[in-house]
Amino acid sequence: MKKTKKRRKLDNIALAFPVAAGKKDSRVFRIYCELKEPVDPLLLQNALESVRRHYPMFQSVLKRGNFWFYFEKRDIKPFIRRDRKKPCSPIYRKDQETLLYEMSYSGNRINFEVFHALTDGTGAIRFLSEIVSAYLDRKHALTAPSPDPVSEEAQEEDSFSRNYSAKNWPKQVRKSCLAYQIKGKRLRQADMGITECTVSVKKLLEKTRERGVSITVYMTAVLLQAIAGGMTERQKKRPVVIMIPVNLRNYYRSQSMGNFFGWMEIEYRFHKGTSFVEVLAHVKRRFKEELDKEQVALRMNRLVNIEKNPMLKYVPLGLKNFFLKIGIWAGSRNVTAVLSNLSAVKMPELYEPYIDRFGVITSTDKIQVCACSYYDNFYFSITSKFADTGIQKRILEFLRRESILS
């Protein structure tokens, strides 16, 4: 087995996060577990100490090199704290050697917050799940089967580079277009509106199967319709575009605990009298097109191809960041909002009596819907930088009309 290095370069997607992070958007997300009993912080600290030894890549700080950002391992002990900060508060601070994740508790809730450059939703859920397991084992003298170990080398693998191929690209490339941008008074820089909701997975599946679509397709159409409900006829000249992260582990073999996701953009041009059935049919068709393996590979290869341009290798980091900021700004003009469904969180059955649900909240500079499920609890959050809550209200009202939300 190869020895892992003390330093490692950021993966392809992660390169943008240190540049994009700021007061308006920390690029931090929170995964939490809601137990059915109050959290014991001393046992939780003990569980964290036990689990973090198996994930040395999480013991990293972010450093600036001459040409690239990079991670460097540090033996810094993380401490459990009582949750007193706003969700998704900044974690990465320029030129400060601090870990890129934090753990806290409040009442029955265990929170794991992480700077997105370190890991994605899949990696974060695995890390938190193992901590929750270790905590409940200690609290209730349980013994669950140990998860299959992941080697340090596999955890730190750059799965983008490993699966990159510049050959056999599809000829058809769907071009992005300028999207409708939500208008209105914005909240103060550090503030963010958070709406949380839990519905029955059974009820939701009954409705989506009745309509012949997946939960993610359905929720995308609901979000599109809710945004359109606040648009004028003139504003409908531009499409509403929802960006949706795509877990690339569903297409390529990877045990990476870093970032390994792409995204797709689902657009809809609304007109007077557009029905939800029309929106849903369009979204279903577009999902089928965009989730085709060839299209997924195309989008990933295009991203990695830019990074691998030999001319960029010796361009100073400051200049790289300047052009990356321009690219991030230009890309944001093609997106109205974001929806991310982390799907089902799976835990050994013996923990079910002690866990109520899992949840996910993310920072945003627009509007973002994040979802996950645990047994019959389908949870979603809506985070927003806008003072107006019309979109959130229209989403909840629609789900009530659909008899999903009581």
N, C-alpha and C positions, 0 to 999 in steps of 0.2 A: 504494500500500500504506500502511496506517495505521502510524504509529509506535507501537511498544510502549511502555508506561509503565514507569518505574523501580519503581513500586509496583503491586501487584495483590492483589486480595482472594482469599482461599482459595476453592476450589470447594466445592460442597455437602458432599460426603463428607469432605473434608479438615477442615472446621470442627470435627469432633469429636476429631481426633487430638491437638491440643495440650492439650485438656481431659482426655482419657483417659490420656495418657502419664504414667507414673510408675515408681516403683521395682519394682512388681510386673509391669508390662508396658510396655516401652519404646516400643512401636508402631514398631519397626524391623524390617525384613526384609532378608535377605541373598540375593542371586543370585550364584552363582559359576560359574566355568568351570574345569574340570579338564583341563589340558593333558597331553600325553604326554612332556613334558620339563620341567625346572626353569625357573622364571620368572626372567627377567633384569629386575631392578627398574628399572634405568636406561632400558631400552627401553620398559618399561611406563609410566614417568613421561613419556617423550616422546610415547607414544601418547595418554595422557590429556590432555596439553597440546594436542595436535592436535585431538582430538575435542571437548573441552569448549567450544571456540570456536564450534562449531555448535549448542550447546545452552545459550544464555545464561540460560534460565530456571533451570538448575541452580545458577547462581551467585547464589543468594538466601539471605538470612537470614530468620528468622521474627520478626516484631515484634508487639507488643501495641498496638492503638489504643484510643481511648475506647469504640468501639462494636464493632469487629471485629478479629480477627487479620489480618495482611496480610504478604505477602512484599515484601522490598525487596532490590534487586540490589546486590551488593558485589563488588568486584574482589579477591577473596581466592583466592590460589593454593592448590589442594589438593595434598597431597604423598602419594605412595605410601609406605606403611610396612609393615614386617614384621608379620604377624598375630600379636599376642600377647594380644589381648583376647578375652573370651568372645563367641561369636556373638551378634549382635543387642544388643550393649551400647548404652546410651543415647547418642543423638546430639544430640537437641534438649535444650538446657538453658535454662531460663527466663531471659530478659534477657541472654543471652550472644550476641554476634554471631558465630556460627560457621556454616559451610556445613552443609547438612542431609544430606550424604552423605559417605562415606569409602571409600577404596579401599586394599586391602592385598593381600599375597601371602604364601604359605607353600608351600614345595616347588614342586609343579606347579600350584598353585591360585591363581587370580585372583579376589578377592572384591570385590563391590560391595555396600555396605550403605547403606540410605537410610531416613530418617524418612518414614513413610507419608503425611504431609501433603503432601509434595513431589510424589510420583508413585505410580503403582500398578505391578503386575507387568509390564504391557505396556510402559510407559515405561521401566522399569528394564532389561528385557531388551534393548530397542532400544539404550539407552545402552551397556550392557556389551558387547553384540555388536559395536558399532562400535569400541569400544576394543580388544577382542580381535582384530578384523580389522586395525586399524591396527598393533597389536603384532606380529602374525604377518607382516604385510607387511614390517615393518622387520627382523624376525628372519630371515626366509627369502627376502627379496627377491621377494615375491609381488605381484601386481597384480590385485586383484579388482575387478569392476564397482562403482562407487560407488553407494550406496543413493540413492534419490530424495530430494533435499533437502526438509526441512520448514521452512517459513518460521517466523520467530520469532512472528509473530502466530498462526499455526496451532498452534504448540507450546503457547502460553499460553491458548488458547481455553478458556473455561468451557463445556464441551460440555453440561453439565446445563442451564444457562440457555438456551443456543442451541436445544436440542431440547425445552424445557419447553412443555407445553400444558395449560391448565386445563380444556379442553373435551373432550367426548366420552369421559369416563371410563367404564369398565365398571361395571356395577351390582353385580356379585358381588365381594365382598372377603373373602378368607379371613382370619379373625382369628387372631392368635398366641395361644398358650396357655402356661401355666407348664410349663416343661420339667424333666425329671429333671436334677439337678445331681450331678456326680461328687463323691463324698465321699472323704476320706482325708487323710493328713498331707501338707502342702504343703512344697515346697522353700523355702529361704531366699529373700528378696525378689529378689536379683540372679541366683539360680540357675535353671536350666531344663534338664530332661532332654531329650536329643536322640538320636533313633534314626534312622539313615539306611540306606536299602536301595535296591539297583538290581536290576531284573529285565529280562528280554528283552521288548521290545515285541511281537515276533512271538508269543511264548508267551502273553502277556497278551491280544493280539488274538484268537488262536485260541480262548481260553476265553470271552472276552466275545461273540464272534460266535456261538459255540456256544450261548450263553445268550440271544442276541438283544438285547444291550444295549450301550451305550457304555462306555468305560473309566471315565468319571466316575460313571456310574450304578452300575457294578460296585463301585468303590472306596467309594462312599457306603454301599452295602449291607454291605460288609465292615466298615466302621467302625461302623455301627449295631449289627451283630451282636456285634462285639468289646466294645462298651460294655455291651450287654445281658448278656453272659456274666459280668459282675461284679455284676449287680443281684439283689436279693432279690425274691421274689414281691410283697411289699408295695410295693417301690420301682417295680415295673412298672405301678403305678396311674397314674404320670405318663408321658407320651411321651418318647422320646429324640428330640431335635431337632438336626439338623445344618444349620448355616448354610453356604451355598455362594455365594461371589462369582460374579457374572455380568458378563462383559465387555460393556459396552454398545456397544462399537465394532462388535460383530457385528450390531447392530440399527440403528445410526445412523452416518452418515458423520462421522468425526472423526479428526483427526491429532493430537489433544491429547496432550501428554506429561505432563499432570497426571493426576489421578484421574478415571476415567470408568468406574465400575462400580457395579452394584447388587448385590442378593443375593436369594436365595430360601431358604426354610426347609423342609426335608424332614423330616417327623416319622414316627415309627412307634410304635404302642402294642403292646408285646410281651405275650405270654401264655404260659402253660406249653405247651411243645412247639412253639413257633414254629419253622418251618424257614427256611433261607436262601432257598429258592425263593419262599416267601411274601413275605419281605422284599424280594427283588429285584423281584418283580412289582409290589409297591406302589411302590417307588422309581421304577421305570420309568414308571408311570402318573403319579406326582406330577411328575416332570421334564417330561413332555409338557404337563401343565397349567400349570406355573409358567414354562416357557420360551416359552409363547404370547406373541406380540409385544404383544398387548393387555394381558396381565398384567404384562409387563416395563415397559411404558409407565406403567401405573397406579402401580406401586411407585415408579418414578422421579419421576413427577409429584407424588405425595404428599409425598415428601421435599423437593422443591424448593418446593412450595407453602408449607411451614412457613417456610422461609428467606425467602420473598418476602412474608410477612405484613407490611404496612406498619407495624403497631404495634410490630414488633421493631426497626425501623430505628434508633430513637433510645434503645433500652434499653441502659444501660451494659454494657460487656463483662463486668464482674464478675457482674452479675445474670444475664446470658445464660449464662455458664459454670455458675452455680449450678443453673439449671434443666436445662442440658445434661447435667450430671453425674447428675442424677436420672433423666433420660431414658436415659442410657447404662446406669445400674444396672438400671432397669426392663427395658430391652431384653435385658440379659444373662441375666435370669431366664427368658427364652423360648428360650434356646439352651443345648444341652449341649456341643457341640464344633463345630469348623469344619473344612471340607475345601475346599482350593483347588487346582484343576488348571490350570496355566498352559499346558497343551498342548505342542505341539512347538516347540522352538527351531530356527529355520531359519538356516543359514549357507551361504555359497557353497561349492560342492563342493570347491574346491581347498584348503579349510582342513581337510577331514576327516582327512587323515593326521596332523594335529597336535593335534586335540581329542579327548579321551576322552569327556567328558560335561559337562552343565550340572546345577546343583542349586539348590534354594531352601530356605531355612530362615526361619522367622518367629518373632517373640516371641509369647507368649500368656499369658493368665492362667487358661487352662483346658487343653484339649488341641486341637491343630491338626495336620492332615495337609496337607502341601503337595507338589505333584507337578509334574514337567515331563518331557519326553522329548527325546532327541537321537539320531537314527537308531535303532538297535536298543536303546538304553538308556532304559528308563523308570525314573526316579528318584523316590523319595518320601522325605520326612522326617516324623517324628512328634515334635512338640515338646510338652512337658508340664510343668505346674507341680506335679505330684504325685509323691511318692516311690515309690508303687507303680507297677510297670511291667506290670501284668496286661493292660491293653488292648493295649499294644505287642506283647506275647508272643502274644496271641490272634490279632492281625492276621497276624503272621508264620507262626504255626502253620497258620492257615487257608490262606494262600497256598502253603504246602508241601503240604498235603493236595490242593490244586487243581493241583499239579505246575507251579506258576508259579515258585516259589522253591525252589531246590535245598538 
